[in-house]
Each structure stands twice: as C-alpha cells, then as structure tokens.
Amino acid sequence: MMTRTVKTLLLLIVAGALLSGCNTARGVGEDIKDLGSIISHAAS
C-alpha cells in the first residue's frame, strides 16, 4: 500500500515539474518527445 502511495506522489511531482517547465503547446510537445527519447534509450 505504501509503495503505491509513493509511486503516485512521485508521478504527480514529475508531472507538475514537466507542466510547469513548458509555457506553450509546442513546449509540451517537445517535452513529450524528449521524454519518449529518454525512455526509448533506457529500454534499449
């Protein structure tokens, strides 16, 4: 139960940081693209 709460809290913090870091729709798209690249590189 505790790990689920910690994971949820961490997800909210990361999402808040990403959303506060980009001011426009274009910025959101670039951030999502970069995140996809990071996940892709980590998986391979």
MOPAC internal coordinates of N, CA, C and O (Angstrom, degrees):
PM7 1SCF
backbone

  N    0.0000 0     0.00 0     0.00 0    0    0    0
  C    1.4655 1     0.00 0     0.00 0    1    0    0
  C    1.5212 1   110.62 1     0.00 0    2    1    0
  O    1.2310 1   120.75 1   137.51 1    3    2    1
  N    1.3142 1   116.17 1   -42.49 1    3    2    1
  C    1.4588 1   120.03 1  -177.40 1    5    3    2
  C    1.5308 1   111.31 1   -66.07 1    6    5    3
  O    1.2310 1   120.39 1   140.63 1    7    6    5
  N    1.3315 1   116.86 1   -39.37 1    7    6    5
  C    1.4695 1   118.67 1  -178.96 1    9    7    6
  C    1.5250 1   110.74 1   -65.52 1   10    9    7
  O    1.2310 1   120.18 1   145.85 1   11   10    9
  N    1.3242 1   117.25 1   -34.15 1   11   10    9
  C    1.4646 1   120.04 1   177.98 1   13   11   10
  C    1.5268 1   110.20 1   -64.48 1   14   13   11
  O    1.2310 1   120.37 1   138.92 1   15   14   13
  N    1.3053 1   116.91 1   -41.08 1   15   14   13
  C    1.4607 1   121.80 1   178.54 1   17   15   14
  C    1.5223 1   110.57 1   -64.97 1   18   17   15
  O    1.2310 1   120.51 1   137.03 1   19   18   17
  N    1.3190 1   116.62 1   -42.97 1   19   18   17
  C    1.4679 1   120.89 1   179.66 1   21   19   18
  C    1.5231 1   110.41 1   -64.63 1   22   21   19
  O    1.2310 1   120.20 1   136.98 1   23   22   21
  N    1.3349 1   117.22 1   -43.02 1   23   22   21
  C    1.4669 1   120.57 1   178.74 1   25   23   22
  C    1.5233 1   111.11 1   -62.66 1   26   25   23
  O    1.2310 1   120.33 1   137.86 1   27   26   25
  N    1.3179 1   116.98 1   -42.14 1   27   26   25
  C    1.4598 1   120.71 1   179.14 1   29   27   26
  C    1.5166 1   110.96 1   -63.80 1   30   29   27
  O    1.2310 1   120.44 1   136.52 1   31   30   29
  N    1.3075 1   116.76 1   -43.48 1   31   30   29
  C    1.4653 1   121.32 1   178.67 1   33   31   30
  C    1.5246 1   110.94 1   -63.14 1   34   33   31
  O    1.2310 1   120.20 1   136.74 1   35   34   33
  N    1.3159 1   117.23 1   -43.26 1   35   34   33
  C    1.4618 1   121.44 1   178.55 1   37   35   34
  C    1.5227 1   111.03 1   -62.99 1   38   37   35
  O    1.2310 1   120.15 1   138.14 1   39   38   37
  N    1.3220 1   117.31 1   -41.86 1   39   38   37
  C    1.4602 1   121.57 1   178.11 1   41   39   38
  C    1.5262 1   110.99 1   -61.65 1   42   41   39
  O    1.2310 1   120.16 1   138.00 1   43   42   41
  N    1.3182 1   117.31 1   -42.00 1   43   42   41
  C    1.4609 1   120.97 1   178.39 1   45   43   42
  C    1.5263 1   111.76 1   -64.47 1   46   45   43
  O    1.2310 1   120.57 1   140.11 1   47   46   45
  N    1.3124 1   116.52 1   -39.89 1   47   46   45
  C    1.4669 1   120.39 1   179.19 1   49   47   46
  C    1.5295 1   110.39 1   -65.37 1   50   49   47
  O    1.2310 1   120.31 1   134.67 1   51   50   49
  N    1.3256 1   117.01 1   -45.33 1   51   50   49
  C    1.4694 1   120.60 1   179.84 1   53   51   50
  C    1.5262 1   110.54 1   -63.91 1   54   53   51
  O    1.2310 1   120.58 1   135.56 1   55   54   53
  N    1.3380 1   116.50 1   -44.44 1   55   54   53
  C    1.4617 1   120.01 1   179.45 1   57   55   54
  C    1.5249 1   111.10 1   -62.20 1   58   57   55
  O    1.2310 1   120.29 1   138.74 1   59   58   57
  N    1.3112 1   117.06 1   -41.26 1   59   58   57
  C    1.4611 1   120.70 1   177.94 1   61   59   58
  C    1.5171 1   111.90 1   -63.41 1   62   61   59
  O    1.2310 1   120.39 1   139.22 1   63   62   61
  N    1.3255 1   116.86 1   -40.78 1   63   62   61
  C    1.4621 1   120.35 1   178.95 1   65   63   62
  C    1.5267 1   111.11 1   -65.42 1   66   65   63
  O    1.2310 1   120.47 1   138.23 1   67   66   65
  N    1.3262 1   116.70 1   -41.77 1   67   66   65
  C    1.4651 1   119.87 1   179.07 1   69   67   66
  C    1.5263 1   111.18 1   -65.13 1   70   69   67
  O    1.2310 1   120.50 1   135.75 1   71   70   69
  N    1.3127 1   116.64 1   -44.25 1   71   70   69
  C    1.4619 1   119.96 1  -177.07 1   73   71   70
  C    1.5187 1   112.03 1   -70.59 1   74   73   71
  O    1.2310 1   120.08 1   147.84 1   75   74   73
  N    1.3167 1   117.45 1   -32.16 1   75   74   73
  C    1.4606 1   118.88 1   179.41 1   77   75   74
  C    1.5262 1   111.60 1   -78.49 1   78   77   75
  O    1.2310 1   120.28 1   161.56 1   79   78   77
  N    1.3223 1   117.06 1   -18.44 1   79   78   77
  C    1.4535 1   121.13 1  -177.48 1   81   79   78
  C    1.5192 1   114.10 1   -82.28 1   82   81   79
  O    1.2310 1   119.56 1   164.62 1   83   82   81
  N    1.3198 1   118.45 1   -15.38 1   83   82   81
  C    1.4577 1   119.74 1  -178.58 1   85   83   82
  C    1.5225 1   110.07 1  -124.59 1   86   85   83
  O    1.2310 1   120.82 1   -47.49 1   87   86   85
  N    1.3116 1   116.04 1   132.51 1   87   86   85
  C    1.4552 1   121.25 1  -172.63 1   89   87   86
  C    1.5248 1   114.35 1   -98.29 1   90   89   87
  O    1.2310 1   120.15 1   166.52 1   91   90   89
  N    1.3077 1   117.32 1   -13.48 1   91   90   89
  C    1.4628 1   119.73 1  -176.21 1   93   91   90
  C    1.5254 1   110.23 1  -129.75 1   94   93   91
  O    1.2310 1   120.71 1   -12.68 1   95   94   93
  N    1.3165 1   116.25 1   167.32 1   95   94   93
  C    1.4644 1   120.92 1   176.79 1   97   95   94
  C    1.5228 1   110.34 1   -61.92 1   98   97   95
  O    1.2310 1   120.60 1   144.67 1   99   98   97
  N    1.3170 1   116.45 1   -35.33 1   99   98   97
  C    1.4653 1   120.27 1   177.63 1  101   99   98
  C    1.5242 1   110.12 1   -64.49 1  102  101   99
  O    1.2310 1   120.63 1   139.83 1  103  102  101
  N    1.3044 1   116.40 1   -40.17 1  103  102  101
  C    1.4652 1   120.65 1   178.36 1  105  103  102
  C    1.5145 1   111.71 1   -63.37 1  106  105  103
  O    1.2310 1   120.33 1   141.18 1  107  106  105
  N    1.3322 1   116.97 1   -38.82 1  107  106  105
  C    1.4663 1   120.66 1   177.56 1  109  107  106
  C    1.5244 1   109.56 1   -62.89 1  110  109  107
  O    1.2310 1   120.56 1   135.16 1  111  110  109
  N    1.3258 1   116.53 1   -44.84 1  111  110  109
  C    1.4593 1   120.53 1   179.16 1  113  111  110
  C    1.5209 1   112.33 1   -60.23 1  114  113  111
  O    1.2310 1   120.65 1   137.66 1  115  114  113
  N    1.3127 1   116.37 1   -42.34 1  115  114  113
  C    1.4633 1   120.18 1   178.87 1  117  115  114
  C    1.5213 1   111.14 1   -65.65 1  118  117  115
  O    1.2310 1   120.38 1   139.14 1  119  118  117
  N    1.3274 1   116.89 1   -40.86 1  119  118  117
  C    1.4591 1   120.06 1   178.67 1  121  119  118
  C    1.5231 1   111.24 1   -63.60 1  122  121  119
  O    1.2310 1   119.98 1   138.18 1  123  122  121
  N    1.3328 1   117.63 1   -41.82 1  123  122  121
  C    1.4582 1   121.05 1   178.87 1  125  123  122
  C    1.5244 1   110.53 1   -65.79 1  126  125  123
  O    1.2310 1   120.59 1   140.81 1  127  126  125
  N    1.3171 1   116.49 1   -39.19 1  127  126  125
  C    1.4628 1   120.88 1   177.57 1  129  127  126
  C    1.5267 1   110.38 1   -62.47 1  130  129  127
  O    1.2310 1   120.49 1   134.38 1  131  130  129
  N    1.3189 1   116.66 1   -45.62 1  131  130  129
  C    1.4647 1   120.67 1   178.88 1  133  131  130
  C    1.5243 1   111.23 1   -63.24 1  134  133  131
  O    1.2310 1   120.33 1   139.01 1  135  134  133
  N    1.3175 1   116.97 1   -40.99 1  135  134  133
  C    1.4543 1   121.02 1   178.65 1  137  135  134
  C    1.5251 1   110.40 1   -62.97 1  138  137  135
  O    1.2310 1   120.31 1   139.58 1  139  138  137
  N    1.3252 1   117.01 1   -40.42 1  139  138  137
  C    1.4577 1   121.17 1   177.00 1  141  139  138
  C    1.5177 1   111.80 1   -61.84 1  142  141  139
  O    1.2310 1   120.52 1   139.40 1  143  142  141
  N    1.3242 1   116.62 1   -40.60 1  143  142  141
  C    1.4626 1   121.09 1   177.71 1  145  143  142
  C    1.5222 1   111.07 1   -63.69 1  146  145  143
  O    1.2310 1   120.59 1   137.32 1  147  146  145
  N    1.3111 1   116.48 1   -42.68 1  147  146  145
  C    1.4599 1   120.92 1  -179.48 1  149  147  146
  C    1.5242 1   110.17 1   -63.26 1  150  149  147
  O    1.2310 1   120.51 1   135.76 1  151  150  149
  N    1.3267 1   116.64 1   -44.24 1  151  150  149
  C    1.4678 1   120.20 1   179.81 1  153  151  150
  C    1.5253 1   110.29 1   -65.83 1  154  153  151
  O    1.2310 1   120.53 1   139.81 1  155  154  153
  N    1.3257 1   116.59 1   -40.19 1  155  154  153
  C    1.4634 1   120.88 1   179.90 1  157  155  154
  C    1.5314 1   110.85 1   -62.91 1  158  157  155
  O    1.2310 1   120.20 1   136.34 1  159  158  157
  N    1.3091 1   117.23 1   -43.66 1  159  158  157
  C    1.4683 1   120.94 1   179.58 1  161  159  158
  C    1.5154 1   110.95 1   -67.69 1  162  161  159
  O    1.2310 1   120.01 1   143.44 1  163  162  161
  N    1.3269 1   117.59 1   -36.56 1  163  162  161
  C    1.4601 1   120.97 1   179.83 1  165  163  162
  C    1.5265 1   111.25 1   -68.80 1  166  165  163
  O    1.2310 1   120.36 1   147.32 1  167  166  165
  N    1.3258 1   116.92 1   -32.68 1  167  166  165
  C    1.4609 1   121.14 1  -177.81 1  169  167  166
  C    1.5268 1   112.05 1   -76.35 1  170  169  167
  O    1.2310 1   120.22 1   156.18 1  171  170  169
  N    1.3120 1   117.18 1   -23.82 1  171  170  169
  C    1.4777 1   119.04 1  -177.79 1  173  171  170
  C    1.4953 1   113.57 1  -100.02 1  174  173  171
  O    1.2310 1   120.10 1   180.00 1  175  174  173

